[in-house]
Amino acid sequence: MNDTLPKLLVANAQRFGDRVALREKEFGIWQTLSWAEYLDRVRAFSLGLIRLGLQRGDKIAIIGDNRPEWVIAELAAQSAGAISMGVYQDAVAAEVQYLVDFSDARFVIAEDQEQVDKLLEVWEQLPKAEYIIYYDPRGMRHYNYPFLFDFQEVESLGRAHHREHPNLFQDNVERTRAEDVAIFSTTSGTTGKPKLAMLTHRNLTSMARHLIEVDPLEPRDEYLSFLPLAWIGEQMMSVATALVVGFTVNFPEEPETVRENLREIGPHVMFSPPRIWESLVSEIQVKIEDTTRLKRALYEWAMRVGYRMADAHFARQEPSPTLRRLYRLADWLIFMPIKDKFGLRRLRRAYTGGAALGPDVFRFFHALGVNLKQIYGQTEISGISVLHRDGDIKFQTVGLPLPETEVRIAENGEILSRSPAVFAGYYKNPEATAETLVEGWLHSGDAGYFDEDGHLIVIDRAADVMTLADGTKFSPQFIENKLKFSPYIKEAVVFGGGDYPFVTALINIDYANVGTWAERRQIAYTTYTDLAQKAEVYELIRHHVKRTNDDLPPAARIQRFLLLHKELDADDAELTRTRKVRRRFVAQRYEELVTALYSDVPSVEVETTITYQDGRTATIRTALRVETLTAADEAPALERAG
């Protein structure tokens, strides 16, 4: 039975042979690896690692951008009975050191000079690590360390080992078992250092099989892998589901070329966290603002038609013949060109997960005709436990449980899950395991409930749910998502409830979009801080906050906000590597600003030190204006500001 990832690879190589398994754009040309070649390279690298001393149960760490070598290294380790752990490519040296050391990794697979330099910086603090293996040789010519190997060099060692031991690889693969731990997957770390969730082959393959039972995928489908492979969401699609189905995984040339490569590939399936869908909406909205008056009028007409069609589908109503004809015209004139421009034209399955997606963004894509569906799950359940079904999409919910998945609500309102995809525990952390995994039930830490149709509604993290002034419970994340529907707001952190008498917000402007807006109006600025504190920008954001308030109950409306002088950054520990806000840390770090929001002061002085990529530091001193909204505020026409 093909119950492990390496066994699935061997079976796919036999089944599909020369069909394309992996495709990567390099030097402007798409390079392909067939399933047979994929297996050959995994075999070579696996045996090369064994030649260097890899043993069953060992751990390897992998850090770098999405490339074929990333998944080859992962499957090579698993084929030898070892465990792989992904590290986010933008992790700083201290984070890399912690994860590599805590995981007990003996081998570290690093993409390029940048990642190797991080490891060399902390090498003396990694006593258990023995080898660094890189797969991009540019800039590495003069690196002479005995523990440093080129990826192809290790493959050559493996091919020599295969000639001496022709049955070793196949024997190793056959020894792999479904209950073996396949990967350590880092948790998001919203409340502290990330934990390492131990996911078995059974966890990953059962998740993939249950996903395609609900949403069938085909071997000829195309998928673009551009989100970090250290993230469980990308492991879910690029590794587990790709091996179960046999579809082609494509890798972009560079992170900066993802949009271009997305359009070239035109994938049939796409999975992205909310920030990707939010950025697509912002880009479309800004481009529409920059177009001619006629095109803008056509777009606005088409969107009205699209929203009517989307709302009919959400309500499970049959659209009228007139609406169908109007939608076909809107699709031909407006929606199809937009989808083609952004590589969404061939999408049959579009998923979002990792955090809640705002209802405005959800309706927007369904108006375009993109079959976007919410996934809900955690790293600890291999990424997914609940999913929208085709024809039964309610954007305020996350859908229904997958097959063989039980979901229930505890007495305190916490969402609990149980399925074959639930993890084996946290590595070297039995206390956290005992708290999270109780009698087979995964405690999510999220608050939620079921609606009348059995759909799961996730309110927010249980610890973050606000009790408003009128006594009702409300989700700060819901307000934040509505704010981020504005193309001019990149991030928002909402406070309210408990000791706070009303709702307030810290807001990050979208530097690119607000900068374009300012340039069109000949508003001069120098830096992010300078732009964010312009009176005209405050007026712009005020209008968009007011528009958000119009859709909220009175007790949940934002009464005061300020525009932050810097972007929230994962390197400053304000965001996780998957760009989730570390709410408690932000509240502590910006305690002075939060206090100002709940006082009568018109502004607050800040002084902060920022670190540039080259290591230089600078101190920013500025006064941040605090904006107040009142119930008497009218909703002025947005045209004046946006």
C-alpha positions as CSV (number, residue, x, y, z in Angstrom):
1,M,0.0,0.0,0.0
2,N,1.3,3.5,-0.9
3,D,0.9,4.9,2.6
4,T,4.0,7.1,2.8
5,L,5.2,10.0,0.7
6,P,8.3,8.1,-0.7
7,K,6.1,5.1,-1.7
8,L,3.8,7.5,-3.5
9,L,6.7,9.0,-5.4
10,V,7.9,5.5,-6.5
11,A,4.3,4.6,-7.6
12,N,3.9,7.9,-9.5
13,A,7.3,7.4,-11.3
14,Q,6.0,3.9,-12.4
15,R,2.6,5.2,-13.3
16,F,3.4,8.5,-15.0
17,G,7.0,8.0,-16.2
18,D,7.9,10.9,-18.5
19,R,5.0,13.1,-17.6
20,V,6.1,16.4,-16.0
21,A,6.2,16.3,-12.2
22,L,8.1,19.5,-11.4
23,R,8.7,22.6,-13.5
24,E,11.0,25.5,-12.6
25,K,11.7,28.7,-14.5
26,E,15.4,29.4,-14.7
27,F,17.2,32.0,-16.8
28,G,13.9,32.8,-18.5
29,I,13.2,29.2,-19.6
30,W,10.9,26.6,-18.0
31,Q,12.9,23.5,-17.1
32,T,11.1,20.3,-16.4
33,L,11.6,17.2,-14.3
34,S,9.5,14.1,-15.2
35,W,8.3,11.8,-12.5
36,A,11.0,9.3,-13.4
37,E,13.7,12.0,-13.1
38,Y,12.1,13.3,-9.9
39,L,12.5,9.8,-8.4
40,D,16.1,9.5,-9.8
41,R,17.2,12.7,-8.1
42,V,15.5,11.8,-4.8
43,R,17.2,8.4,-4.9
44,A,20.6,9.9,-5.6
45,F,20.3,12.6,-2.9
46,S,19.0,10.1,-0.3
47,L,21.9,7.7,-0.9
48,G,24.3,10.6,-0.9
49,L,23.1,11.7,2.6
50,I,23.4,8.1,3.7
51,R,27.0,8.0,2.4
52,L,27.7,11.1,4.5
53,G,26.3,9.3,7.6
54,L,22.5,9.9,7.7
55,Q,20.7,7.3,9.8
56,R,17.0,6.5,10.4
57,G,15.4,8.9,12.8
58,D,17.9,11.7,12.0
59,K,16.7,15.2,11.2
60,I,17.5,17.5,8.4
61,A,16.6,21.2,8.1
62,I,15.9,23.0,4.8
63,I,15.9,26.7,4.2
64,G,15.5,28.6,1.0
65,D,13.0,29.7,-1.7
66,N,10.7,27.2,-3.4
67,R,12.9,25.1,-5.8
68,P,12.8,21.5,-6.9
69,E,15.8,20.8,-4.6
70,W,13.7,21.7,-1.6
71,V,11.2,18.9,-2.1
72,I,13.9,16.5,-3.4
73,A,15.8,17.0,-0.2
74,E,12.6,16.4,1.9
75,L,11.6,13.2,0.1
76,A,15.2,12.0,0.1
77,A,15.4,12.3,3.9
78,Q,12.0,10.6,4.4
79,S,13.1,7.8,2.0
80,A,16.0,7.0,4.4
81,G,13.7,7.1,7.4
82,A,14.8,10.6,8.5
83,I,12.6,13.6,9.3
84,S,12.7,17.0,7.5
85,M,12.0,20.4,8.9
86,G,11.5,23.6,6.9
87,V,12.8,27.0,8.0
88,Y,11.3,30.2,6.6
89,Q,13.7,31.7,4.1
90,D,13.4,35.2,5.6
91,A,14.2,34.0,9.1
92,V,17.1,35.9,10.7
93,A,20.2,34.1,11.9
94,A,19.0,33.8,15.5
95,E,15.7,32.2,14.4
96,V,17.6,29.7,12.2
97,Q,20.0,28.9,15.0
98,Y,17.1,28.2,17.4
99,L,15.2,25.9,15.0
100,V,18.2,24.0,13.7
101,D,19.5,23.4,17.2
102,F,16.2,22.6,18.8
103,S,15.3,20.1,16.1
104,D,18.6,18.3,16.5
105,A,19.3,18.5,12.7
106,R,22.5,17.0,11.6
107,F,22.2,18.2,8.0
108,V,21.1,21.6,6.8
109,I,20.1,22.1,3.2
110,A,20.5,25.8,2.3
111,E,19.5,27.4,-1.0
112,D,22.3,29.9,-1.6
113,Q,25.0,32.2,-0.3
114,E,22.6,34.3,1.8
115,Q,21.3,31.2,3.7
116,V,24.7,29.7,4.0
117,D,26.0,33.0,5.5
118,K,23.2,32.9,8.2
119,L,24.4,29.4,9.1
120,L,28.0,30.3,9.2
121,E,27.2,33.2,11.5
122,V,25.8,30.9,14.1
123,W,27.7,27.7,13.2
124,E,29.6,27.5,16.6
125,Q,26.2,27.6,18.3
126,L,25.0,24.5,16.3
127,P,27.0,21.6,18.0
128,K,24.7,18.9,16.6
129,A,24.8,20.1,12.9
130,E,27.5,18.4,10.8
131,Y,26.9,19.4,7.2
132,I,25.6,22.3,5.1
133,I,24.5,21.4,1.6
134,Y,23.7,24.3,-0.8
135,Y,22.0,24.1,-4.2
136,D,22.7,27.5,-5.7
137,P,26.5,27.7,-6.2
138,R,26.6,31.4,-7.2
139,G,29.0,33.3,-4.9
140,M,30.2,30.1,-3.2
141,R,33.5,29.6,-5.1
142,H,35.8,30.7,-2.3
143,Y,33.9,29.1,0.6
144,N,36.3,26.4,1.8
145,Y,34.8,24.6,4.7
146,P,35.1,20.8,5.2
147,F,31.4,20.6,6.2
148,L,30.1,22.5,3.1
149,F,28.9,20.5,0.1
150,D,27.3,21.2,-3.2
151,F,23.9,19.6,-3.8
152,Q,25.1,18.0,-7.0
153,E,28.2,16.7,-5.3
154,V,26.0,14.8,-2.8
155,E,23.9,13.5,-5.7
156,S,27.1,12.2,-7.3
157,L,28.0,10.4,-4.0
158,G,24.6,8.9,-4.0
159,R,24.8,7.6,-7.5
160,A,28.1,5.9,-6.7
161,H,26.5,4.4,-3.6
162,H,23.6,3.1,-5.7
163,R,26.1,1.3,-8.0
164,E,27.5,-0.4,-4.9
165,H,24.2,-1.0,-3.2
166,P,21.5,-1.2,-6.0
167,N,18.7,-2.3,-3.7
168,L,19.3,-0.1,-0.7
169,F,17.0,2.8,-1.7
170,Q,14.1,0.6,-2.6
171,D,14.6,-1.4,0.6
172,N,14.6,1.9,2.6
173,V,11.4,3.1,1.0
174,E,9.7,-0.2,1.7
175,R,10.7,0.1,5.3
176,T,8.9,3.5,5.7
177,R,5.6,3.2,7.6
178,A,2.5,5.4,7.8
179,E,3.1,6.0,11.5
180,D,6.6,7.3,10.9
181,V,7.1,11.1,11.5
182,A,7.6,12.7,8.1
183,I,8.1,16.3,8.9
184,F,8.5,18.7,11.8
185,S,6.2,21.7,10.9
186,T,6.8,24.9,12.8
187,T,3.7,26.5,14.4
188,S,3.0,30.1,13.7
189,G,4.4,31.3,17.0
190,T,1.8,34.0,17.7
191,T,2.4,33.8,21.4
192,G,6.1,32.9,21.6
193,K,8.7,30.7,20.0
194,P,7.4,28.3,17.4
195,K,6.8,24.7,18.4
196,L,7.6,21.8,16.2
197,A,4.5,19.7,15.3
198,M,5.3,16.1,14.4
199,L,3.3,15.1,11.4
200,T,3.3,11.5,10.2
201,H,3.0,10.1,6.7
202,R,-0.5,9.0,7.7
203,N,-1.4,12.5,8.8
204,L,-0.3,14.1,5.5
205,T,-1.7,11.4,3.1
206,S,-5.1,11.1,4.8
207,M,-5.5,14.9,4.7
208,A,-4.7,14.9,1.0
209,R,-7.0,12.0,0.2
210,H,-9.9,13.6,2.1
211,L,-9.3,16.9,0.4
212,I,-9.6,15.4,-3.1
213,E,-12.6,13.3,-2.0
214,V,-14.4,16.6,-1.6
215,D,-12.7,18.5,-4.4
216,P,-11.4,16.1,-7.1
217,L,-8.1,17.1,-8.7
218,E,-6.5,15.5,-11.8
219,P,-2.9,14.4,-12.7
220,R,-2.9,16.9,-15.6
221,D,-3.7,19.9,-13.3
222,E,-1.1,22.6,-12.8
223,Y,-0.1,24.2,-9.5
224,L,2.3,27.1,-8.7
225,S,4.2,26.7,-5.5
226,F,5.2,30.2,-4.4
227,L,4.4,30.3,-0.7
228,P,7.1,29.2,1.8
229,L,7.5,25.4,1.8
230,A,8.1,25.6,5.6
231,W,4.4,26.5,5.9
232,I,2.0,23.6,6.4
233,G,-0.3,25.1,3.7
234,E,2.4,24.7,1.0
235,Q,3.4,21.2,2.3
236,M,-0.3,20.3,2.1
237,M,-0.4,21.2,-1.6
238,S,3.1,21.0,-3.1
239,V,4.1,17.7,-1.4
240,A,1.2,15.7,0.1
241,T,-1.6,16.4,-2.4
242,A,0.7,16.6,-5.4
243,L,2.0,13.1,-4.6
244,V,-1.4,11.7,-3.9
245,V,-2.9,13.1,-7.1
246,G,0.1,13.3,-9.4
247,F,-0.4,16.9,-10.6
248,T,2.5,19.1,-11.8
249,V,4.1,21.5,-9.3
250,N,5.6,24.7,-10.8
251,F,8.2,26.9,-9.1
252,P,8.6,30.6,-9.9
253,E,11.9,32.0,-11.2
254,E,12.2,34.4,-8.3
255,P,9.9,35.6,-5.5
256,E,9.6,38.9,-7.4
257,T,8.3,37.1,-10.6
258,V,5.5,35.2,-9.0
259,R,2.7,37.3,-10.6
260,E,4.3,37.0,-14.1
261,N,4.8,33.2,-13.6
262,L,1.3,32.8,-12.3
263,R,0.0,34.3,-15.5
264,E,2.3,32.1,-17.6
265,I,1.2,28.8,-15.9
266,G,-2.5,29.6,-15.5
267,P,-2.9,27.1,-12.7
268,H,-6.0,25.0,-12.2
269,V,-5.7,25.0,-8.4
270,M,-4.4,27.7,-6.1
271,F,-4.0,28.0,-2.3
272,S,-2.9,31.2,-0.7
273,P,-3.4,32.9,2.7
274,P,-5.6,36.0,2.9
275,R,-2.7,38.4,2.4
276,I,-2.3,37.2,-1.2
277,W,-6.0,37.6,-2.0
278,E,-6.1,40.9,-0.3
279,S,-3.1,42.2,-2.2
280,L,-4.7,41.1,-5.5
281,V,-7.9,43.0,-4.6
282,S,-5.8,46.1,-3.8
283,E,-3.9,45.9,-7.1
284,I,-7.0,45.5,-9.1
285,Q,-8.7,48.4,-7.4
286,V,-5.7,50.7,-7.8
287,K,-5.4,49.8,-11.5
288,I,-9.1,50.6,-12.0
289,E,-8.6,54.0,-10.4
290,D,-5.8,54.7,-12.8
291,T,-7.7,53.8,-16.0
292,T,-10.0,55.9,-18.2
293,R,-13.4,57.1,-17.0
294,L,-15.2,54.8,-19.6
295,K,-13.3,51.7,-18.4
296,R,-14.0,52.6,-14.8
297,A,-17.7,53.0,-15.5
298,L,-17.8,49.6,-17.3
299,Y,-15.9,48.0,-14.4
300,E,-18.3,49.4,-11.8
301,W,-21.3,48.2,-13.9
302,A,-19.8,44.8,-14.2
303,M,-19.1,44.5,-10.5
304,R,-22.7,45.4,-9.7
305,V,-23.8,42.5,-11.9
306,G,-21.1,40.3,-10.5
307,Y,-22.1,40.9,-6.9
308,R,-25.8,40.2,-7.8
309,M,-24.7,36.8,-9.3
310,A,-22.4,36.0,-6.3
311,D,-25.1,36.8,-3.8
312,A,-27.6,34.6,-5.7
313,H,-25.1,31.7,-5.5
314,F,-24.4,32.4,-1.8
315,A,-28.2,32.3,-1.2
316,R,-28.5,29.1,-3.3
317,Q,-31.0,30.9,-5.6
318,E,-31.3,30.3,-9.3
319,P,-30.2,33.4,-11.2
320,S,-32.8,34.9,-13.6
321,P,-32.2,34.5,-17.3
322,T,-31.6,38.3,-17.5
323,L,-29.0,38.2,-14.8
324,R,-27.3,35.2,-16.5
325,R,-27.1,37.2,-19.8
326,L,-25.8,40.3,-18.1
327,Y,-23.2,38.2,-16.3
328,R,-21.9,36.6,-19.5
329,L,-21.5,40.0,-21.0
330,A,-19.7,41.4,-17.9
331,D,-17.5,38.3,-17.8
332,W,-16.5,38.7,-21.5
333,L,-15.9,42.5,-21.2
334,I,-14.4,42.8,-17.8
335,F,-13.9,39.7,-15.6
336,M,-12.2,37.5,-18.1
337,P,-9.5,40.1,-19.0
338,I,-8.9,40.7,-15.3
339,K,-8.6,37.0,-14.5
340,D,-6.3,36.5,-17.5
341,K,-4.1,39.4,-16.3
342,F,-3.6,37.8,-12.9
343,G,-3.4,34.2,-13.9
344,L,-6.8,33.2,-12.6
345,R,-8.5,32.3,-15.8
346,R,-8.1,28.5,-15.6
347,L,-8.7,28.2,-11.8
348,R,-11.2,25.5,-10.9
349,R,-10.2,25.3,-7.2
350,A,-9.1,28.4,-5.3
351,Y,-8.5,28.1,-1.6
352,T,-7.7,30.5,1.2
353,G,-6.5,29.5,4.7
354,G,-4.1,30.2,7.5
355,A,-6.3,33.1,8.8
356,A,-9.8,34.4,8.3
357,L,-10.5,36.2,4.9
358,G,-12.8,39.2,5.1
359,P,-16.3,38.9,3.6
360,D,-15.7,41.8,1.3
361,V,-12.7,40.1,-0.4
362,F,-14.7,36.8,-0.6
363,R,-17.6,38.5,-2.4
364,F,-15.2,40.3,-4.7
365,F,-13.6,37.2,-6.1
366,H,-17.0,35.4,-6.4
367,A,-18.2,38.4,-8.3
368,L,-15.3,37.9,-10.7
369,G,-16.3,34.2,-11.1
370,V,-13.3,32.8,-9.1
371,N,-14.4,29.7,-7.1
372,L,-12.7,30.8,-3.9
373,K,-13.3,28.6,-0.8
374,Q,-12.3,28.9,2.8
375,I,-10.1,26.2,4.4
376,Y,-9.9,26.0,8.2
377,G,-7.4,24.0,10.1
378,Q,-4.1,24.2,12.0
379,T,-0.6,23.0,11.5
380,E,-1.5,20.3,14.1
381,I,-4.1,18.8,11.8
382,S,-1.9,18.8,8.7
383,G,-3.4,22.1,7.6
384,I,-7.1,21.4,7.0
385,S,-10.1,20.0,8.8
386,V,-13.0,22.1,7.4
387,L,-13.8,23.2,3.8
388,H,-16.5,24.9,1.8
389,R,-18.3,22.7,-0.7
390,D,-19.0,23.7,-4.3
391,G,-22.5,25.2,-4.5
392,D,-22.7,25.6,-0.7
393,I,-20.4,28.5,0.1
394,K,-21.3,30.9,2.9
395,F,-18.6,33.5,3.2
396,Q,-19.2,34.1,6.9
397,T,-18.4,30.4,7.6
398,V,-15.5,28.1,6.8
399,G,-17.7,25.2,5.6
400,L,-18.1,21.6,6.7
401,P,-15.7,19.1,8.2
402,L,-13.7,16.8,5.8
403,P,-14.6,13.1,5.6
404,E,-13.4,11.2,8.7
405,T,-13.1,14.5,10.6
406,E,-15.1,15.3,13.7
407,V,-15.5,18.8,14.9
408,R,-17.3,19.9,18.1
409,I,-17.5,22.9,20.3
410,A,-16.4,22.7,23.9
411,E,-18.4,24.1,26.7
412,N,-16.2,27.2,26.7
413,G,-16.8,27.7,23.0
414,E,-13.4,26.3,21.8
415,I,-13.3,24.4,18.5
416,L,-12.1,20.8,18.9
417,S,-11.2,18.5,16.1
418,R,-10.4,14.8,15.7
419,S,-9.3,13.0,12.5
420,P,-6.5,10.7,11.1
421,A,-4.7,14.0,10.2
422,V,-4.2,15.1,13.8
423,F,-0.5,15.3,14.7
424,A,1.6,13.0,16.9
425,G,2.6,15.8,19.3
426,Y,5.1,18.5,19.7
427,Y,8.8,17.6,19.5
428,K,10.5,17.7,22.9
429,N,7.5,19.5,24.5
430,P,5.2,17.0,26.3
431,E,3.6,19.7,28.4
432,A,2.3,21.6,25.3
433,T,1.3,18.3,23.7
434,A,-0.8,17.4,26.8
435,E,-2.5,20.7,26.7
436,T,-3.3,20.7,23.0
437,L,-4.1,17.0,22.4
438,V,-6.6,15.6,24.9
439,E,-8.0,12.1,24.4
440,G,-7.5,12.4,20.6
441,W,-9.1,15.8,20.4
442,L,-7.1,18.7,19.1
443,H,-7.7,21.9,21.0
444,S,-7.5,24.7,18.5
445,G,-7.5,27.8,20.8
446,D,-10.1,29.3,18.4
447,A,-13.7,30.2,19.4
448,G,-16.6,29.3,17.2
449,Y,-20.0,27.8,16.7
450,F,-22.1,25.9,14.1
451,D,-24.9,27.6,12.1
452,E,-28.2,26.1,11.3
453,D,-26.8,24.3,8.3
454,G,-23.9,22.7,10.2
455,H,-21.3,25.2,8.8
456,L,-18.6,26.1,11.2
457,I,-18.2,29.8,12.0
458,V,-14.9,30.8,13.5
459,I,-15.1,33.9,15.6
460,D,-11.4,34.5,16.4
461,R,-8.7,33.3,18.7
462,A,-10.5,32.6,21.9
463,A,-8.0,34.8,23.8
464,D,-8.6,37.7,21.4
465,V,-12.5,37.8,21.4
466,M,-13.7,41.2,22.6
467,T,-16.5,41.9,25.0
468,L,-17.9,45.2,23.8
469,A,-19.5,48.0,25.8
470,D,-23.0,46.6,25.2
471,G,-21.9,43.2,26.4
472,T,-21.8,41.4,23.0
473,K,-18.8,39.4,21.9
474,F,-17.0,40.5,18.8
475,S,-13.9,39.6,16.8
476,P,-11.2,42.1,16.3
477,Q,-10.0,40.1,13.3
478,F,-13.4,40.7,11.6
479,I,-12.9,44.5,11.9
480,E,-9.3,44.2,10.8
481,N,-10.3,42.3,7.7
482,K,-12.9,44.9,6.7
483,L,-10.3,47.6,7.1
484,K,-7.9,45.7,4.9
485,F,-10.4,45.6,2.1
486,S,-9.3,49.2,1.4
487,P,-6.4,49.2,-1.1
488,Y,-4.7,51.9,1.1
489,I,-4.6,49.8,4.4
490,K,-2.1,47.0,4.5
491,E,-2.4,46.0,8.1
492,A,-4.5,46.9,11.1
493,V,-4.5,45.9,14.8
494,V,-7.8,46.6,16.6
495,F,-8.2,47.0,20.3
496,G,-11.4,47.0,22.4
497,G,-13.4,45.3,25.1
498,G,-12.2,44.4,28.6
499,D,-10.4,47.3,30.1
500,Y,-10.9,49.3,26.9
501,P,-14.1,51.4,26.8
502,F,-14.4,51.6,23.0
503,V,-12.7,50.2,19.8
504,T,-9.5,51.7,18.4
505,A,-7.0,50.8,15.8
506,L,-3.3,51.0,14.9
507,I,-3.1,51.1,11.0
508,N,-0.3,50.5,8.5
509,I,-0.8,52.3,5.2
510,D,-0.1,50.4,2.0
511,Y,3.1,52.3,1.0
512,A,2.9,51.5,-2.7
513,N,-0.7,52.3,-3.2
514,V,-0.8,55.4,-1.0
515,G,2.4,56.5,-2.6
516,T,0.8,56.2,-6.1
517,W,-2.3,58.0,-4.7
518,A,-0.1,60.9,-3.4
519,E,1.9,61.2,-6.6
520,R,-1.3,61.6,-8.6
521,R,-2.2,64.5,-6.4
522,Q,1.3,66.0,-6.5
523,I,1.8,65.4,-2.7
524,A,5.5,65.3,-2.0
525,Y,6.9,62.9,0.5
526,T,10.3,61.3,1.4
527,T,9.8,58.2,3.6
528,Y,7.1,55.8,4.8
529,T,7.0,57.8,8.1
530,D,6.6,61.1,6.2
531,L,3.9,59.8,3.9
532,A,1.9,58.2,6.7
533,Q,1.7,61.5,8.7
534,K,0.5,63.7,5.8
535,A,-2.8,65.4,6.6
536,E,-4.1,64.3,3.2
537,V,-3.3,60.7,3.9
538,Y,-5.1,60.9,7.3
539,E,-8.1,62.3,5.5
540,L,-7.9,59.4,2.9
541,I,-7.7,56.7,5.6
542,R,-10.4,58.4,7.7
543,H,-12.9,58.0,4.8
544,H,-12.1,54.3,4.6
545,V,-12.3,53.8,8.3
546,K,-15.7,55.5,8.2
547,R,-16.8,53.2,5.4
548,T,-15.8,50.2,7.6
549,N,-17.8,51.6,10.5
550,D,-20.9,52.0,8.4
551,D,-21.0,48.1,8.2
552,L,-20.4,47.5,11.9
553,P,-22.8,47.5,14.9
554,P,-22.5,50.8,16.9
555,A,-20.5,49.2,19.8
556,A,-17.9,47.7,17.4
557,R,-17.2,51.0,15.5
558,I,-13.7,52.4,15.6
559,Q,-13.7,55.7,17.5
560,R,-10.0,56.6,17.4
561,F,-7.1,55.5,15.2
562,L,-3.5,56.4,14.3
563,L,-1.2,55.6,11.4
564,L,1.9,53.8,12.5
565,H,5.3,55.3,11.6
566,K,6.6,52.0,10.3
567,E,5.3,48.8,8.8
568,L,4.8,45.9,11.2
569,D,7.6,43.4,10.4
570,A,8.3,39.7,11.2
571,D,12.0,40.6,11.8
572,D,10.8,42.9,14.6
573,A,8.7,40.0,16.0
574,E,5.5,42.0,15.3
575,L,4.3,39.5,12.8
576,T,4.8,35.7,12.5
577,R,6.6,34.4,9.4
578,T,3.1,33.7,7.9
579,R,2.3,37.4,8.5
580,K,-0.1,36.9,11.4
581,V,-0.2,39.8,13.9
582,R,1.4,38.9,17.2
583,R,-1.3,40.9,19.0
584,R,0.0,40.7,22.5
585,F,3.5,41.6,21.5
586,V,2.2,44.6,19.5
587,A,0.1,45.7,22.4
588,Q,3.2,45.6,24.7
589,R,5.6,47.2,22.2
590,Y,3.3,50.0,21.4
591,E,1.7,50.4,24.8
592,E,2.3,54.2,24.7
593,L,0.4,54.5,21.5
594,V,-2.5,52.3,22.7
595,T,-2.7,54.5,25.8
596,A,-2.8,57.6,23.7
597,L,-5.7,56.1,21.7
598,Y,-7.7,55.9,25.0
599,S,-6.9,59.5,26.1
600,D,-7.8,62.9,24.8
601,V,-4.3,63.7,23.4
602,P,-4.3,64.8,19.7
603,S,-0.9,63.3,19.1
604,V,1.9,61.2,20.6
605,E,5.6,61.4,20.3
606,V,7.5,58.2,19.3
607,E,11.1,57.3,19.1
608,T,12.2,54.0,17.6
609,T,15.3,52.4,16.2
610,I,15.1,50.6,12.9
611,T,17.6,48.2,11.4
612,Y,18.4,48.2,7.7
613,Q,19.3,45.1,5.7
614,D,23.0,46.0,5.7
615,G,23.0,46.2,9.5
616,R,22.9,50.0,9.8
617,T,20.5,51.5,12.3
618,A,18.6,54.7,12.5
619,T,16.5,56.4,15.1
620,I,13.1,57.8,14.1
621,R,11.5,60.6,16.1
622,T,8.1,61.8,15.1
623,A,4.7,62.9,16.4
624,L,1.9,60.6,15.4
625,R,-1.5,62.2,15.0
626,V,-4.5,60.5,16.7
627,E,-7.7,60.8,14.7
628,T,-11.1,60.8,16.3
629,L,-14.4,59.7,14.7
630,T,-17.7,60.6,16.3
631,A,-21.3,59.4,15.8
632,A,-22.0,62.8,14.2
633,D,-19.5,62.1,11.4
634,E,-21.2,62.0,8.0
635,A,-20.0,59.6,5.3
636,P,-18.5,62.0,2.7
637,A,-18.3,61.0,-0.9
638,L,-15.2,58.8,-1.2
639,E,-14.4,60.4,-4.5
640,R,-12.9,63.4,-2.7
641,A,-10.3,61.2,-1.1
642,G,-10.0,58.1,-3.2
